[in-house]
Every structure is written in C-alpha cells, then in structure tokens.
Amino acid sequence: MDFRNPAQCLGLLQNLPADDPVERMTVLSNIVVDLLAARPAPDLHLEILETARPLIDKTRARLTGLDGSEPLPPDSDNNELLLKVITLWRTLSHSYASVAERDAEAEILRDQRALLAQRRVYYAGRIVSEYYRAHRALPSGLWREVHEGFTAAENAGIHSIRVSDPLNAIWKAQSALEAYISILLLDIANAFGRSGREWTWICHWAERFAPYCSLDPNIEGRKPTTYGLDLASDHGLRPLGLLPKGSSPRYFDCNKLASQIQSVFAQFKQGVSPSSLGLGDDCSVDASARLLLSLYRPWGLASAGRRFPRRGSSGEVELCANWLAIGFHVQGKLFEQPQHNVSPRAADGPGLPDRASGRYAGFDETGQGKNGKRNFDHQHLEAERLGLMCECWELLDQSVGGFRLQQRPHAERFAHHQLVGVRPHDGERFLLAQVSWLMFREDGLLEAGIHTLPGLPQVIAARLHVDSDGPREPYSQAFILDNDALQIASTLILPEGWYKTNGIIEVLGGGQERKLKMTQLLLKGPNFEQIGFAELS
C-alpha cells in the first residue's frame, strides 16, 4: 500500500482493520508519517488529516496497557506502543504546521489558518498528556515545542479564534489559546499522583474549564505565589516569584475559573448531576467533588507552595506495601487471630487514648527489645523467613510531611494512594504512610512521593459488629494512629471497604473488647480507609 498517495490514503481510511486496535493504530501512524514526508498539496493533506482525526482518537481510546492504571516503566512490554502513540501525536502536530507553512504563499487555506494553529497546539498537548498518563518524566525540549506552537499562532494574530473541533466533548470548538491553556492546566494537576481514571477526567475537565483562563503580559502588582509563564523556558507554569529576573513572563489569570468551580460545587449541593455540568457521564457526584476539590487550589487560586520545606537527605528507607507485612514491621511480629476469651470492657475502664502511657489503652506494643529499642536485625531475619521483607529505597530528600525516594523497581508493585509502612535508616520504628505520586525517569528509576500519616501506629484486632447472635466474623489486622502527642484525635486504619456511616466495629486488645462507632471517612486508598471514631460506653 502506498501511504504517500492521498487518494489511496482516503480509501484506506474507509477500510481500516476492524478488530485489532494496535493494527489500526499502526496503519494510521503509517499514513500520517508517510504523508508528512511526501508533502502533498496542502488542501489534500489537510483533508486526510481531518478525516483521520476521529479514527485516531477512537483507536487510541481502545488501546490496552496505556490506561495509566499503574506507572509504565521504560523497559515494559507496552513501552514500544507508548512511543508509537507519542510519535503519532508529534507527527500530527508537525503535519498541521507543515500544511500551514506550505500554504503561506498560495493561501489556498487562508480561512483555515486558525484551525491549523489550534490543531498544532492540540497535538503537542497530547504528547504531554501521554507522558503524564504513563507517569513518565517529560523529555527535555517538549515544553519548547508546545510554546513554539502557541507563539506562532499568537504572532499571526489567530491564537484566540475559535474553530470547530468535534473532539472537544463540551464546546465542540476550541482556539489555539484554549488548547494551550488546557495543557497548562494539566501541568499543575499533580499528574503523577493521579490514577488513570482520574487523569481521563482531568483531561476532559481541562478542556471544559480552559475558556475561563487567560494569559496577561501585565504582571505588575501580582503576588509571587500566583502562576506565571515564561515562553522561552522548557517548562510549564511556575510561581511568578520563581521565574528568572530577565524573562518576560505572562500572568496566568484563573479568577474566573475559581468562580466556575465554586458554581459547580453549589450546583452539586442542589442535586445537579456531573453529566449535566459537562463533567462526564461516568463519574459520580462524590468522586467528582473529591477530585475537583483537589484541583481547586492549583486551578482556581495559585501555587500552594510546600507546607513543609524539603531538605536534601541521603541514606536508605525501608518500604513495604503488603498489609500483613506492614503490621509485622509495625509490631515486630505477625498478626495472629486472638484465641483467648474476651471479657467486656469494665464500666470504669481506661479511656481513649491513654495519655499517661502515650499509647492506646489496652493495646500493648510488642516487638521491642531492651530500653524500648527494636532489634531490627532479628526482625529482618524473621521477615525473610515469612516472606514479608521490605524493599530498600534511596532517600533523595525529606520534610516533616514525608519523603521523596527513588529505586530501580524490584518485585513489589506500588499503586497511587495505597497504604505503606516506612522506616528511614535512622528511625526507631515503622510509620504508616500513603503513596502520593509515582514517576518513572527515562533511565528506568522510579521516583515516589511518600506522605507520612501523623501519629504512632499500633496494630489492633478489629471486626465489623453484627447485632445477630450467630457466629461472628474472625478478627482482622487493623491499626490505630495514636495522635495524643499531637493533641489531635486518634484515628483508625481499616481495610478498604469497611467504612459505613455510624457503623460499629469491635476492637480487641489486652483481653478486652471495645465497641467503636465510625464517625468520619478521613482518607481512602486502594487498600485502606482512615476513619475517625468515637468510643461507645
């Protein structure tokens, strides 16, 4: 098949392979790449590109292995497919730029110049989104490509002209400026901390909210924490205060977007569905509200900055994600199903937490050696025997709130927002933490952001309470985070799926059983739920 022949390409687009999306993507890629090399007449070239666009979009949506459900390492089986998709987006961006360049003198497509500009920026943005979805670091020079596309449109005075775009699910139209702003919104959406499903929604919402943002060359009087853009840089938005002194930055104005997000929250309270607000048909009100709330500050206000400053550190950090392994390393022994008789708690029994001892009343800390020191050498040997070993990560920097780590991945897989046990090389005990973000570098190293949960963890036995007199469920391993030293309420860490509004759980320790009422779902991950609770008399 001659992919350089425009007539044959148009015919082939009507008869693509139906079943195999990888084969379809290969054919579509060959058409786009070969036509760019052949440089046919600009009007014919544009016709083929526009015919291929919806076919490419639908085919990309069907590709498995690139859904962003987990970080994609450079040596994975799907890496070649990822690179093929990225090459296609880049070739499409270059193709629209080539059509515009070759038509500059003939001006056959003069009325299509704004469309060509929008398409060029749009596909440069698809490259950025693809890297973020795969949780891969952006390669050097990519942002310069994005900036160049927008700058060319702005210099031609066509950057704000809206053109028809059937791929835009909300507006069915978009300008080069709006396509550019969509990319900027993606860059500040904490991409490496999002699941694949969340990222799909965020990409959709970036197009939905882009018209409410603008770029202003006047930065006089702007706060240094507000976002700005340096078009000569190789990065996206940054706080104005961090941009080079000699640059000519633009102010990223998102005030209208903040009002729009507030309006969405208000309509949620009135019972309006996410689909009616242009947020998608496949997301619930709760899921939409949680995700949109996490985007409100970066999208609607300004750069939050770091709550706790990072400081450079070195050494190793032990990390484990298996539920039983976390409990083993926290208490120094494997969780066992209680076998002894349990007596109800005495009416005058100790309260929660026990401020005198600094630990949860009735739940003994185990696995400690002399002077309260844990014998980690013995614990490592026992963990190896049980198959509950931790993995060692290199510490890059840390703050009061957590760690930034790196590792060349081994056997254990880590997922976004999951609970992990963590101990720095100089730590006296294991802490509970949550995976904030994951990112693969091109050299194959995996970087991770780890957010420690406040409080000292202790292992407890827990089960859901049932009112019937029938047989009870066995106990499961759970945790309590003692926050007495922080003067805030202690919380429970339970297996995922346990939380019920005002639900009751039974916890066991020291031969005593207590009943606790779940009062609030504080945090949720794929393998845990953090619960606020109140003790029942």
C-alpha positions in Angstrom: 0.0 0.0 0.0 1.3 3.4 -1.0 0.8 5.6 2.0 2.2 8.6 0.2 -0.7 8.6 -2.3 -3.5 10.9 -1.0 -6.3 9.1 -2.9 -5.3 5.7 -1.7 -5.0 7.0 1.9 -8.5 8.3 1.8 -9.7 5.0 0.6 -7.8 3.1 3.2 -9.3 5.3 6.0 -12.7 3.9 5.0 -11.5 0.3 5.3 -9.3 0.1 8.4 -8.8 -3.2 10.3 -11.9 -3.5 12.5 -10.9 -5.7 15.4 -7.3 -5.1 16.4 -6.7 -1.5 17.7 -2.9 -2.0 17.6 -3.0 -2.9 13.9 -5.4 0.1 13.3 -3.0 2.4 15.1 -0.1 1.1 13.0 -1.9 1.8 9.7 -3.0 5.2 10.9 0.5 6.1 12.0 2.0 5.0 8.7 -0.5 7.2 6.8 0.4 10.3 8.9 4.1 9.7 8.9 4.4 9.0 5.2 2.2 11.8 4.1 4.3 14.3 6.1 7.4 13.0 4.2 5.6 13.1 0.8 4.3 16.7 1.4 1.2 16.5 -0.9 -0.8 19.6 -1.8 -1.8 21.4 1.4 -5.5 21.1 0.8 -5.4 17.4 0.1 -3.1 16.9 3.1 -5.5 18.7 5.4 -8.4 16.7 4.1 -6.7 13.4 5.0 -5.6 14.7 8.4 -9.2 15.8 9.3 -10.7 12.5 8.1 -8.2 10.6 10.2 -8.6 12.6 13.4 -11.7 10.9 14.8 -10.5 7.5 13.7 -7.2 8.0 15.5 -9.0 9.3 18.7 -11.3 6.3 18.9 -8.4 3.8 18.2 -6.3 5.4 20.9 -9.1 5.0 23.4 -9.3 1.3 22.7 -5.6 0.6 23.3 -5.0 -1.5 26.4 -1.9 -1.3 28.5 -1.7 2.5 28.3 -4.7 3.3 30.5 -2.5 4.8 33.3 -3.7 2.3 35.9 -0.1 2.0 37.0 3.3 3.6 36.1 4.7 2.4 32.9 8.5 1.6 33.2 10.7 2.2 30.2 11.5 -1.5 29.9 7.9 -2.7 29.9 6.3 -4.6 27.1 4.0 -1.7 26.4 6.8 0.9 26.1 7.0 0.4 22.3 3.3 1.1 22.0 3.6 4.2 24.1 6.4 5.5 21.9 4.4 4.8 18.8 1.4 6.8 20.1 3.7 9.7 21.2 5.3 9.7 17.7 1.9 9.8 16.1 0.9 12.9 18.2 4.1 14.6 17.4 3.8 13.8 13.7 0.2 15.2 13.6 1.4 18.4 15.3 4.2 18.7 12.7 1.8 17.9 9.9 -0.6 20.7 10.6 2.4 23.1 11.0 3.8 21.8 7.6 0.4 22.4 5.9 0.3 26.0 7.3 3.9 26.6 6.2 3.5 25.3 2.7 0.2 27.3 2.2 1.7 30.6 3.4 2.3 31.8 -0.2 -0.5 30.2 -2.1 -3.1 31.0 0.7 -5.5 28.3 -0.6 -6.3 27.6 3.1 -6.2 31.2 4.3 -9.6 30.6 6.1 -8.2 27.6 7.8 -5.1 29.2 9.4 -6.7 29.3 12.9 -7.7 25.7 12.6 -4.2 24.7 11.6 -2.8 26.6 14.6 -5.3 25.0 17.0 -4.6 21.5 15.8 -0.8 22.0 16.0 -1.0 23.1 19.7 -3.7 20.5 20.5 -1.5 17.6 19.4 1.6 19.0 21.1 -0.5 18.8 24.2 -1.5 15.2 23.6 2.2 14.4 23.9 2.4 16.0 27.3 -0.8 14.2 28.4 0.5 10.8 27.2 3.7 11.1 29.3 1.8 12.2 32.3 -0.7 9.3 31.9 2.1 6.8 31.8 3.8 8.5 34.8 6.9 9.3 32.9 9.2 12.3 33.2 8.8 14.7 30.3 11.8 14.7 28.0 13.9 17.7 27.5 12.6 20.1 24.9 9.0 19.0 24.9 7.7 22.2 26.5 9.6 24.3 23.9 7.6 22.5 21.2 4.4 23.4 23.0 5.4 27.1 23.5 6.6 27.4 19.8 3.2 26.3 18.5 1.3 28.8 20.6 3.8 31.6 19.9 3.4 31.0 16.1 -0.4 31.4 16.5 0.0 34.5 18.7 2.4 36.1 16.3 -0.1 35.5 13.4 -2.9 37.1 15.5 -5.0 33.9 15.3 -4.5 32.4 18.7 -7.9 33.4 20.1 -10.0 32.5 17.1 -12.3 29.5 17.9 -12.6 26.8 15.3 -14.8 23.7 15.1 -13.3 20.7 16.9 -15.6 17.6 17.1 -13.2 16.0 19.6 -13.9 18.7 22.2 -16.7 17.0 24.1 -18.1 20.1 25.8 -17.7 23.1 23.5 -17.3 21.3 20.1 -14.9 24.2 19.3 -11.6 25.5 20.6 -9.0 28.2 19.9 -5.2 27.7 19.9 -5.1 29.7 23.2 -7.7 27.4 24.8 -5.8 24.3 23.6 -2.6 25.8 25.1 -4.3 26.7 28.4 -5.7 23.1 28.6 -2.1 21.9 28.6 -1.0 24.3 31.2 -3.9 23.2 33.5 -2.7 19.6 33.0 0.8 20.5 34.1 -0.4 21.8 37.5 -2.9 19.0 38.2 -0.5 16.7 40.1 -0.4 14.3 37.2 2.0 11.8 38.8 -0.4 11.5 41.8 -3.4 10.5 39.7 -4.9 7.2 38.7 -5.6 6.5 35.0 -9.4 7.1 35.5 -8.8 10.4 37.4 -6.4 11.5 34.6 -9.1 10.8 31.9 -11.5 13.1 33.9 -8.8 15.8 34.4 -8.0 15.9 30.6 -11.7 16.3 29.9 -12.1 19.0 32.6 -9.1 20.9 31.4 -10.9 21.4 28.0 -14.1 22.2 29.9 -12.6 25.0 32.0 -9.9 26.4 29.7 -12.1 29.2 28.3 -12.2 30.7 31.8 -8.5 31.3 32.0 -6.2 33.8 30.2 -2.6 34.9 29.9 -1.8 38.5 30.8 1.6 40.2 30.0 0.9 42.7 32.8 2.4 41.2 36.0 2.7 44.4 37.9 1.4 44.0 41.5 0.8 40.3 41.1 1.6 38.1 44.1 4.8 36.0 43.7 2.8 32.8 44.5 0.4 33.3 41.5 1.3 31.3 38.4 3.2 32.8 35.6 4.6 31.5 32.3 8.0 32.0 30.6 7.5 31.3 26.9 11.3 30.9 26.5 11.5 28.2 29.0 11.4 24.4 28.8 8.6 24.0 31.5 5.0 25.0 32.1 3.6 27.3 34.8 5.7 28.3 37.8 5.0 30.8 40.6 5.9 34.3 39.3 8.4 34.6 42.1 10.5 31.7 40.8 10.7 32.8 37.2 14.1 34.3 36.0 14.5 38.0 36.5 15.4 38.7 32.9 12.4 36.9 31.4 9.1 38.4 30.2 6.6 36.3 31.9 2.8 36.2 31.4 0.4 36.2 34.4 -1.9 33.1 34.4 -5.3 34.6 35.3 -7.6 31.9 36.7 -10.0 34.1 38.7 -13.0 33.2 36.5 -12.1 29.6 36.8 -12.2 29.8 40.6 -15.8 31.1 40.3 -16.8 28.4 37.9 -15.5 25.7 40.2 -17.4 27.3 43.1 -20.5 27.3 41.0 -20.1 23.6 40.2 -19.9 22.8 44.0 -23.0 24.9 44.6 -24.9 23.0 41.9 -23.8 19.7 43.3 -25.5 20.7 46.6 -28.7 21.4 44.6 -28.6 17.9 43.2 -27.4 18.6 39.7 -25.5 15.7 38.1 -21.9 15.8 36.9 -23.0 14.9 33.4 -25.4 17.9 33.3 -22.4 20.1 34.2 -20.2 18.8 31.4 -18.0 16.7 33.7 -18.7 13.4 32.1 -21.3 10.6 32.3 -19.1 8.1 34.1 -18.3 9.9 37.4 -20.4 10.2 40.5 -21.0 13.3 42.5 -18.8 12.2 45.3 -15.9 11.2 43.0 -16.3 14.5 41.0 -16.4 16.6 44.1 -13.3 15.0 45.7 -11.3 15.3 42.5 -12.4 18.9 41.7 -11.7 19.9 45.3 -8.1 18.7 44.9 -7.9 20.8 41.7 -9.4 24.0 43.2 -6.3 25.5 44.6 -3.9 24.9 41.7 -6.6 25.7 39.0 -8.5 28.4 40.8 -6.2 30.2 43.2 -2.4 30.0 43.0 0.6 27.9 43.8 0.1 26.5 47.3 3.9 26.1 47.9 5.1 23.4 50.2 3.6 23.3 53.7 6.9 21.8 55.0 10.2 22.7 53.2 12.2 19.8 51.8 15.8 19.3 52.8 18.3 17.2 51.0 19.0 13.9 52.7 20.7 10.6 51.9 20.5 7.1 53.1 18.0 4.3 52.7 14.4 3.9 53.6 12.6 0.6 54.1 9.2 0.4 52.5 6.5 -2.3 52.3 3.0 -2.3 50.9 1.7 -5.8 51.8 -1.0 -5.4 54.5 0.3 -8.2 56.7 3.9 -7.1 56.2 3.1 -3.6 57.4 1.6 -5.0 60.6 4.6 -7.3 61.1 7.1 -4.5 60.8 5.0 -2.1 63.0 4.6 -4.5 65.9 7.6 -6.8 65.4 5.6 -10.0 64.9 3.0 -11.5 62.6 -0.7 -10.7 63.3 -2.4 -13.8 64.9 -6.1 -14.4 65.3 -7.0 -13.9 69.0 -7.7 -17.3 70.6 -8.3 -16.4 74.3 -11.6 -15.5 75.8 -12.6 -11.8 75.7 -14.2 -10.0 78.6 -16.4 -7.0 78.1 -14.7 -3.7 79.0 -15.3 -2.7 82.5 -17.5 0.3 83.0 -14.7 2.2 84.7 -12.1 1.0 82.2 -9.4 3.4 80.7 -10.4 5.9 78.0 -9.1 6.5 74.5 -6.2 7.3 74.2 -4.3 6.7 77.4 -2.5 10.0 77.9 -0.3 8.6 80.7 1.2 5.8 78.6 1.2 7.6 75.3 -0.5 4.6 73.7 -4.0 3.3 73.1 -5.3 1.9 76.3 -5.5 -1.9 76.3 -3.4 -2.4 73.2 0.1 -3.4 74.0 3.1 -2.5 71.9 5.2 -5.6 71.1 8.4 -6.5 69.4 10.5 -4.1 71.5 13.9 -5.0 73.0 15.7 -3.6 76.0 15.1 0.1 76.6 12.3 0.1 74.1 14.7 -0.4 71.1 13.6 -2.7 68.3 16.0 -5.4 67.3 15.8 -4.9 63.5 18.4 -7.4 62.7 16.3 -10.2 64.2 13.2 -8.7 62.7 14.7 -8.7 59.2 15.6 -12.4 59.6 12.1 -13.3 60.7 10.6 -11.2 57.9 12.8 -13.0 55.3 11.6 -16.4 56.7 8.0 -15.3 56.4 8.3 -13.7 53.0 7.5 -10.3 54.4 10.6 -8.4 53.6 10.7 -4.7 52.9 12.3 -3.1 49.9 15.1 -0.5 50.3 14.7 2.8 48.6 17.2 5.6 48.2 16.3 8.8 50.1 16.5 11.9 47.9 15.0 14.5 50.3 12.6 14.7 53.1 10.4 17.1 55.0 8.2 16.9 58.1 5.4 15.5 55.9 7.2 12.7 54.2 10.0 11.6 51.8 11.0 11.7 48.1 12.5 8.3 47.2 13.9 6.5 44.2 14.5 2.9 43.4 15.1 0.6 40.4 11.9 -1.4 40.8 12.0 -5.0 42.0 9.2 -7.4 42.7 6.7 -5.3 44.7 4.3 -3.0 42.8 3.2 0.2 44.3 -0.1 2.0 43.5 -1.3 5.5 43.9 -2.7 6.4 47.3 -2.1 3.0 48.8 -1.0 2.5 52.4 2.6 1.6 53.0 4.9 1.0 56.0 8.0 3.1 56.0 11.2 3.4 58.2 14.1 5.7 57.5 17.6 4.3 58.1 17.9 6.2 61.4 14.3 5.6 62.5 13.4 3.8 65.7 10.1 2.4 64.4 7.9 1.9 61.3 5.4 4.6 60.4 2.3 4.4 58.3 2.3 6.4 55.1 0.5 6.9 51.8 2.0 6.9 48.3 1.4 10.5 47.0 2.8 10.1 43.5 4.9 7.9 41.3 7.1 8.8 38.3 9.4 6.8 36.0 12.5 8.5 34.7 13.9 7.6 31.3 16.8 5.8 33.0 14.3 3.4 34.5 14.5 4.7 38.1 11.1 5.1 39.8 10.6 8.1 42.0 8.0 8.2 44.7 6.5 10.8 47.0 5.6 9.3 50.4 3.3 11.2 52.7 3.5 10.0 56.3 0.3 9.8 58.3 0.5 11.7 61.6 0.6 9.5 64.7 2.3 6.5 66.1 0.8 3.3 64.7 -0.2 0.3 66.8 -1.6 -3.0 65.5 -5.1 -3.9 66.8 -7.5 -6.7 66.0 -10.8 -5.5 64.6 -14.0 -6.8 63.1 -17.4 -5.4 62.0 -20.1 -5.6 64.7 -23.2 -7.6 63.9 -26.4 -7.5 66.1 -27.4 -11.1 65.5 -26.4 -13.9 67.9 -25.0 -16.0 65.0 -21.3 -16.8 64.6 -19.0 -13.8 64.4 -16.5 -13.0 61.8 -12.9 -13.5 62.6 -10.8 -10.6 63.6 -8.6 -8.8 61.0 -5.5 -6.8 61.4 -6.0 -3.1 61.7 -4.2 -0.1 63.1 -4.7 2.8 65.4 -2.8 6.0 65.0 -2.1 7.5 68.4 -2.1 11.2 68.0 -2.0 12.1 71.7 1.4 13.8 71.4 0.0 16.0 68.6 -3.1 16.9 70.6 -5.5 15.7 67.9 -7.9 12.9 67.8 -6.6 9.4 67.2 -7.8 7.6 64.1 -8.2 4.0 62.8 -6.7 2.5 59.7 -9.0 -0.3 58.5 -9.1 -2.5 55.4 -10.7 -0.9 52.3 -14.4 -1.2 52.2 -15.1 -1.3 55.9 -16.4 2.2 56.4 -20.2 2.7 56.9 -21.8 5.9 58.3 -22.2 5.3 62.0 -21.1 1.7 61.6 -19.8 -0.1 64.6 -16.6 -2.1 64.9 -15.3 -4.3 67.6 -11.6 -3.9 68.5 -9.6 -6.2 70.8 -6.5 -5.8 72.9 -5.3 -6.7 76.4 -8.1 -9.2 76.7 -10.7 -6.5 76.4 -13.2 -5.9 73.6 -14.4 -2.4 72.8 -17.0 -1.1 70.5 -16.2 2.0 68.4 -18.6 4.0 66.2 -17.2 5.2 62.9 -17.8 8.9 62.6 -16.0 10.1 59.5 -14.1 8.8 56.5 -10.9 10.9 56.5 -8.8 9.3 53.8 -9.2 6.4 51.4 -6.8 4.4 49.3 -6.9 1.2 47.3 -6.0 -0.9 50.3 -7.2 1.1 53.4 -9.5 3.6 54.9 -8.6 6.1 57.6 -11.6 6.5 60.0 -12.5 8.9 62.7 -14.2 7.2 65.6 -16.0 7.6 69.0 -16.0 5.1 71.7 -19.3 3.6 72.8 -20.0 3.2 76.5 
